[in-house]
């Protein structure tokens, strides 16, 4: 549907980072990161495939999810040596998050759980009273523990009207927390702040008029209150707004500046000019961050930003960088529809 493709153009540019306890990187001091990587690239060929998200618990347990194209390639798993197809015919996924090799969650038209052996549908939210499609597309899952997970998404009535929805997983299962009464606000990321149930949410707002759609960031109280704190436009890099998480730090970009969020306050951290107008895709700490740029993957070491993996002209980076102690993983695609799963390993 039209809305999904418009929303994906936003997601290509943003970093969906990790929740604190789901972060695969062990806490380390904020020392400048190295740039001497050895690269390997695997190519995934498929007609109309759309890989969207990547997550891993360790370098030998990395997942990539997506939709469309060959159903087997909508879910790929890396075991430390090779990538393997793990998708199935009815799978249509958008998000993945977890806590270990035997505890992962995948969101699409429903939420699946992986126990180390198989994927099983755990929850199937629906908004039948509001939309003709009924089913909710889960676009993001994050949390602090298996019994404290958050998920967001939206449902469509195929008449260019969508409703955003928020869900929470308790010890006894998933519960609906809030459905937006305001139409055409699609929720794409949810970031727990560590302050009770308070979260920050990234969304897109649609008007279906050329050059008038926008992105937004909301503060959510964990119950029924949603406060807009920033609005941006994807037509100007200086006016965009995003949410990032690097280790335990929650970062918010607004009007050309990245702020560190802490207990309801926003402290200036770095300007996007210092990141060469790129977007943060992940990192080990704030002096070891990976930056999206049109020319390729860049690295910020606390002092400057430099390209460390240069792209060919027709390749575009997607989503996030998964960073472990010595390895990083990310993905891109070209105009033919081929996907590239890239692994970088620091030299010994």
Residue pairs with C-beta under 8 A, 6 or more apart in sequence:
1 156
1 158
2 160
3 156
3 160
3 162
3 186
3 206
4 137
6 204
6 206
6 213
7 186
7 188
7 204
8 50
8 52
9 234
10 188
10 204
10 215
10 234
11 52
11 188
11 318
11 319
12 316
12 317
12 318
12 319
13 234
13 240
13 242
13 279
13 292
14 189
14 202
14 242
14 279
14 319
15 242
15 244
15 279
15 280
15 281
15 282
15 292
15 319
15 320
15 321
16 53
16 95
16 140
16 189
16 319
16 320
17 244
17 245
17 246
17 280
17 282
17 320
18 24
18 25
18 55
18 97
18 142
18 245
18 282
19 97
19 142
19 143
19 144
19 191
19 192
19 245
20 144
20 194
20 247
20 248
21 99
21 143
21 144
21 145
22 97
22 98
22 99
22 142
22 143
23 245
23 247
24 56
24 57
24 58
24 322
24 323
24 324
25 247
25 284
25 323
25 324
25 325
26 325
27 247
27 248
28 284
28 285
28 325
29 285
30 285
30 286
30 287
30 288
30 302
31 285
31 287
31 288
32 287
32 288
32 301
32 302
32 303
33 283
33 284
33 285
33 287
33 288
33 289
33 299
33 301
34 346
35 299
35 301
35 306
35 308
36 346
36 347
37 308
37 309
37 328
37 344
37 345
37 346
37 347
38 344
38 345
38 346
38 347
39 309
39 342
39 343
39 344
40 342
40 343
40 345
41 340
41 341
41 342
41 343
42 82
42 83
42 340
42 341
42 343
43 338
43 339
43 340
43 341
44 51
44 73
44 76
44 83
44 338
44 339
44 340
44 341
45 337
45 338
45 339
46 69
46 70
46 73
46 337
46 338
46 339
47 69
47 70
47 337
48 68
48 69
48 337
49 66
49 68
49 69
49 70
49 73
49 74
49 337
49 339
50 66
50 67
50 68
50 69
51 64
51 65
51 66
51 73
51 74
51 76
51 318
51 331
51 333
51 339
52 65
52 66
52 67
52 93
52 94
52 95
52 318
52 319
53 64
53 65
53 66
53 93
53 94
53 95
53 96
53 319
53 320
54 62
54 63
54 64
54 65
54 96
54 319
54 320
54 322
54 329
54 330
54 331
55 62
55 63
55 96
55 97
55 98
55 104
55 322
56 62
56 63
56 78
56 322
56 324
56 329
57 98
57 99
57 100
57 101
57 104
58 101
58 324
59 80
59 324
59 326
59 327
59 329
60 78
60 79
60 80
61 77
61 78
61 79
61 80
61 101
62 77
62 78
62 322
62 329
63 75
63 76
63 77
63 78
63 96
63 104
63 106
64 75
64 76
64 77
64 78
64 83
64 96
64 331
64 341
65 74
65 75
65 76
65 93
65 94
65 95
65 96
65 106
65 108
66 73
66 74
66 75
66 93
67 74
67 91
67 92
67 93
67 94
67 108
68 74
68 92
69 337
70 87
71 87
71 88
71 89
71 90
71 91
72 85
72 86
72 87
72 88
73 85
73 87
74 87
74 91
74 92
74 93
75 85
75 86
75 87
75 88
75 91
75 93
75 106
75 119
76 83
76 84
76 85
76 86
76 87
76 341
77 83
77 84
77 86
78 84
78 329
78 341
78 343
83 341
86 119
91 108
92 108
92 109
93 106
93 107
93 108
94 107
94 108
94 137
94 138
94 139
94 140
94 153
95 106
95 107
95 108
95 138
95 139
95 140
95 141
96 104
96 105
96 106
96 107
96 141
97 104
97 105
97 140
97 141
97 142
97 143
97 149
98 104
98 105
98 114
99 145
99 146
101 116
102 114
102 115
102 116
103 113
103 114
103 115
103 116
103 146
104 113
104 114
105 111
105 112
105 113
105 114
105 122
105 141
105 149
106 112
106 113
106 114
106 119
106 141
107 137
107 138
107 139
107 140
107 141
107 151
107 153
108 137
108 138
109 124
109 135
109 136
109 137
109 138
110 121
110 122
110 123
110 124
110 125
110 135
110 138
111 121
111 122
111 123
111 124
111 125
111 138
111 141
111 151
111 174
112 119
112 120
112 121
112 122
113 119
113 120
113 122
114 120
122 173
122 174
123 167
123 169
123 173
123 174
124 135
125 135
125 136
125 138
125 153
125 165
125 167
125 174
125 176
126 134
126 135
126 136
126 155
127 134
127 136
127 155
127 163
127 165
127 179
128 134
130 155
130 157
130 163
130 179
131 155
131 156
131 157
131 161
131 162
131 163
132 157
132 158
132 159
133 155
133 156
133 157
133 158
134 155
135 155
136 153
136 154
136 155
136 165
137 153
137 154
137 155
137 156
138 151
138 152
138 153
138 167
139 152
139 153
139 154
139 186
139 187
139 188
139 189
140 151
140 152
140 153
140 187
140 188
140 189
140 190
141 149
141 150
141 151
142 149
142 150
142 189
142 190
142 191
142 192
143 149
143 150
143 169
143 192
144 192
144 194
146 169
147 169
147 170
147 171
148 168
148 169
148 170
148 192
149 168
149 169
150 166
150 167
150 168
150 169
150 190
150 192
150 199
151 166
151 167
151 168
151 169
151 174
151 190
152 164
152 165
152 166
152 167
152 187
152 188
152 189
152 190
152 201
153 164
153 165
153 167
153 187
154 162
154 163
154 164
154 165
154 185
154 186
154 187
155 162
155 163
155 165
156 162
160 184
160 206
160 208
161 183
161 184
162 183
162 184
162 185
162 186
162 206
163 179
163 180
163 183
164 179
164 180
164 185
164 186
164 187
164 203
165 176
165 178
165 179
165 180
165 187
166 176
166 177
166 178
166 179
166 187
166 190
166 201
166 220
167 174
167 175
167 176
167 177
168 174
168 175
168 177
168 197
168 222
169 175
177 222
177 223
177 224
178 220
178 223
178 224
178 226
180 187
180 226
184 205
184 206
184 207
184 208
185 203
185 204
185 205
185 206
185 216
186 203
186 204
186 206
187 201
187 202
187 203
188 202
188 203
188 204
189 201
189 202
189 243
190 199
190 200
190 201
190 202
190 220
191 199
191 200
191 201
191 202
191 243
191 245
191 250
192 198
192 199
193 199
193 200
193 250
193 261
195 263
195 264
196 222
197 221
197 222
197 223
198 219
198 220
198 221
198 222
199 219
199 220
199 222
200 217
200 218
200 219
200 220
200 243
200 250
200 252
200 261
201 217
201 218
201 219
201 220
201 226
202 215
202 216
202 217
202 241
202 242
202 243
203 215
203 216
203 217
203 218
204 213
204 214
204 215
204 216
205 213
205 214
205 215
205 216
205 231
206 213
207 213
211 235
213 234
214 231
214 232
214 233
214 234
215 231
215 232
215 233
215 234
215 240
215 241
215 242
216 228
216 230
216 231
216 232
216 241
217 228
217 229
217 230
217 241
217 242
217 243
217 252
217 254
218 226
218 227
218 228
218 229
219 226
219 227
219 229
219 264
220 226
220 227
221 227
229 254
230 241
230 252
230 254
230 255
231 241
232 239
232 240
232 241
232 242
232 254
232 255
233 239
233 240
234 240
237 256
237 272
237 277
238 255
238 256
238 272
238 277
239 255
239 256
240 253
240 279
241 252
241 253
241 254
241 255
242 252
242 253
242 279
242 280
243 250
243 251
243 252
243 253
244 250
244 251
244 252
244 253
244 258
244 280
245 251
246 280
246 282
246 283
246 284
246 285
246 286
246 289
247 283
247 284
247 285
247 286
249 260
249 286
250 260
250 261
250 262
251 258
251 259
251 260
251 261
251 269
251 280
252 258
252 259
252 260
252 261
252 266
253 259
253 272
253 279
253 280
254 266
256 271
256 272
256 273
257 268
257 269
257 270
257 271
257 272
258 269
258 270
258 271
258 272
258 275
258 280
259 266
259 267
259 268
259 269
260 266
260 267
260 269
269 286
270 300
272 278
272 279
274 300
274 305
275 291
275 298
275 300
275 305
276 291
276 293
276 298
276 305
277 293
278 291
278 292
278 293
278 298
278 305
279 291
279 292
280 289
280 290
280 291
280 292
281 290
281 291
281 292
281 297
281 317
281 319
281 320
281 321
281 330
282 289
282 290
282 320
282 321
282 322
282 323
282 328
282 330
283 289
283 290
283 300
283 321
283 323
284 323
284 325
286 302
287 300
287 301
287 302
288 299
288 300
288 301
288 302
288 323
289 299
289 300
290 297
290 298
290 299
290 300
290 321
290 323
290 328
290 330
291 297
291 298
291 299
291 300
291 305
292 298
292 317
293 307
294 311
295 307
295 310
295 311
296 307
296 308
296 309
296 310
296 311
296 317
297 307
297 308
297 309
297 311
297 317
297 321
297 330
297 342
298 305
298 306
298 307
298 308
299 305
299 306
299 307
299 308
308 344
309 342
309 344
311 317
311 332
312 334
314 334
314 335
314 336
315 332
315 333
315 334
315 340
316 332
316 333
316 334
317 330
317 331
317 332
318 330
318 331
318 332
318 333
319 330
319 331
320 330
321 328
321 329
321 330
322 328
322 329
322 330
326 345
326 346
327 343
327 344
327 345
327 346
328 343
328 344
329 341
329 342
329 343
329 344
330 342
331 339
331 340
331 341
331 342
332 339
332 340
332 342
333 339
333 340
334 340
